[in-house]
């Protein structure tokens, strides 16, 4: 499928809105690491710019069904964001997809230092 192939090549997208920029970085190709993605987001955002991120809640890092997943809890995410971002809000939410009500997500809004 052409869209999937294009999406798999996606490294990151930047939307400009006035003086601020928002980032949507993919972890593909697999050589990218989460600290690298956060470093790139930090470099792309203006001071005070807002980062939103979301992770499945937990402490798993590895492959599931042929895809790489990084599950985080509040402490692990705060540690990753700490050097470059100030956490404005962190919260858990339930998965809204049918049959996944037991799955929790960790959401975060942080501002660039």
TIBA-566252 format. One record per residue (C-alpha): residue number from 1; residue in one letter; x, y, z. Coordinates in steps of 0.1 Angstrom, whole numbers, padded with zeros to 4 digits. Layout:
# residues N
<guse NUM, "a", <X, Y, Z>>,
...
# end
This chain:
# residues 113
<guse 1, "x", <0000, 0000, 0000>>,
<guse 2, "x", <0015, 0033, -0011>>,
<guse 3, "x", <0004, 0053, 0019>>,
<guse 4, "x", <0019, 0027, 0043>>,
<guse 5, "x", <0052, 0027, 0024>>,
<guse 6, "x", <0053, 0065, 0025>>,
<guse 7, "x", <0045, 0066, 0062>>,
<guse 8, "x", <0072, 0040, 0069>>,
<guse 9, "x", <0098, 0065, 0054>>,
<guse 10, "x", <0085, 0094, 0075>>,
<guse 11, "x", <0111, 0107, 0098>>,
<guse 12, "x", <0093, 0138, 0111>>,
<guse 13, "x", <0069, 0165, 0101>>,
<guse 14, "x", <0070, 0201, 0112>>,
<guse 15, "x", <0039, 0223, 0112>>,
<guse 16, "x", <0045, 0261, 0114>>,
<guse 17, "x", <0021, 0284, 0131>>,
<guse 18, "x", <0033, 0319, 0135>>,
<guse 19, "x", <0065, 0319, 0156>>,
<guse 20, "x", <0059, 0284, 0171>>,
<guse 21, "x", <0065, 0250, 0156>>,
<guse 22, "x", <0050, 0216, 0166>>,
<guse 23, "x", <0067, 0183, 0159>>,
<guse 24, "x", <0055, 0149, 0150>>,
<guse 25, "x", <0085, 0126, 0149>>,
<guse 26, "x", <0084, 0090, 0140>>,
<guse 27, "x", <0108, 0065, 0155>>,
<guse 28, "x", <0115, 0051, 0120>>,
<guse 29, "x", <0140, 0042, 0108>>,
<guse 30, "x", <0147, 0018, 0136>>,
<guse 31, "x", <0181, 0034, 0142>>,
<guse 32, "x", <0164, 0064, 0159>>,
<guse 33, "x", <0162, 0062, 0197>>,
<guse 34, "x", <0137, 0079, 0219>>,
<guse 35, "x", <0164, 0103, 0234>>,
<guse 36, "x", <0174, 0112, 0198>>,
<guse 37, "x", <0138, 0120, 0189>>,
<guse 38, "x", <0134, 0141, 0220>>,
<guse 39, "x", <0167, 0159, 0212>>,
<guse 40, "x", <0154, 0166, 0177>>,
<guse 41, "x", <0120, 0179, 0190>>,
<guse 42, "x", <0138, 0201, 0214>>,
<guse 43, "x", <0160, 0216, 0186>>,
<guse 44, "x", <0129, 0222, 0164>>,
<guse 45, "x", <0108, 0239, 0191>>,
<guse 46, "x", <0112, 0275, 0201>>,
<guse 47, "x", <0117, 0282, 0239>>,
<guse 48, "x", <0084, 0277, 0256>>,
<guse 49, "x", <0071, 0256, 0226>>,
<guse 50, "x", <0048, 0227, 0236>>,
<guse 51, "x", <0055, 0190, 0231>>,
<guse 52, "x", <0027, 0164, 0234>>,
<guse 53, "x", <0037, 0128, 0237>>,
<guse 54, "x", <0018, 0096, 0245>>,
<guse 55, "x", <0031, 0061, 0254>>,
<guse 56, "x", <0014, 0029, 0264>>,
<guse 57, "x", <0017, 0028, 0302>>,
<guse 58, "x", <0042, 0004, 0317>>,
<guse 59, "x", <0079, -0005, 0316>>,
<guse 60, "x", <0082, -0026, 0284>>,
<guse 61, "x", <0106, -0019, 0256>>,
<guse 62, "x", <0108, -0043, 0227>>,
<guse 63, "x", <0090, -0059, 0198>>,
<guse 64, "x", <0054, -0069, 0198>>,
<guse 65, "x", <0037, -0083, 0166>>,
<guse 66, "x", <0067, -0072, 0145>>,
<guse 67, "x", <0066, -0036, 0157>>,
<guse 68, "x", <0088, -0018, 0183>>,
<guse 69, "x", <0071, -0004, 0214>>,
<guse 70, "x", <0083, 0016, 0243>>,
<guse 71, "x", <0060, 0017, 0273>>,
<guse 72, "x", <0068, 0042, 0300>>,
<guse 73, "x", <0056, 0052, 0334>>,
<guse 74, "x", <0057, 0087, 0349>>,
<guse 75, "x", <0092, 0084, 0364>>,
<guse 76, "x", <0108, 0071, 0332>>,
<guse 77, "x", <0092, 0097, 0310>>,
<guse 78, "x", <0101, 0125, 0334>>,
<guse 79, "x", <0137, 0113, 0334>>,
<guse 80, "x", <0138, 0113, 0295>>,
<guse 81, "x", <0122, 0148, 0293>>,
<guse 82, "x", <0142, 0163, 0323>>,
<guse 83, "x", <0172, 0177, 0306>>,
<guse 84, "x", <0154, 0196, 0279>>,
<guse 85, "x", <0117, 0200, 0289>>,
<guse 86, "x", <0096, 0211, 0318>>,
<guse 87, "x", <0066, 0189, 0323>>,
<guse 88, "x", <0034, 0210, 0324>>,
<guse 89, "x", <0010, 0181, 0328>>,
<guse 90, "x", <0012, 0143, 0329>>,
<guse 91, "x", <-0019, 0120, 0330>>,
<guse 92, "x", <-0031, 0085, 0323>>,
<guse 93, "x", <-0060, 0077, 0301>>,
<guse 94, "x", <-0079, 0046, 0290>>,
<guse 95, "x", <-0077, 0033, 0255>>,
<guse 96, "x", <-0109, 0042, 0237>>,
<guse 97, "x", <-0107, 0015, 0211>>,
<guse 98, "x", <-0132, -0014, 0213>>,
<guse 99, "x", <-0120, -0042, 0234>>,
<guse 100, "x", <-0090, -0024, 0248>>,
<guse 101, "x", <-0105, -0008, 0279>>,
<guse 102, "x", <-0079, -0024, 0301>>,
<guse 103, "x", <-0050, -0007, 0282>>,
<guse 104, "x", <-0037, 0025, 0298>>,
<guse 105, "x", <-0018, 0054, 0281>>,
<guse 106, "x", <0005, 0079, 0296>>,
<guse 107, "x", <0000, 0114, 0281>>,
<guse 108, "x", <0023, 0144, 0286>>,
<guse 109, "x", <0024, 0181, 0278>>,
<guse 110, "x", <0058, 0196, 0283>>,
<guse 111, "x", <0074, 0229, 0273>>,
<guse 112, "x", <0109, 0234, 0258>>,
<guse 113, "x", <0134, 0250, 0281>>,
# end
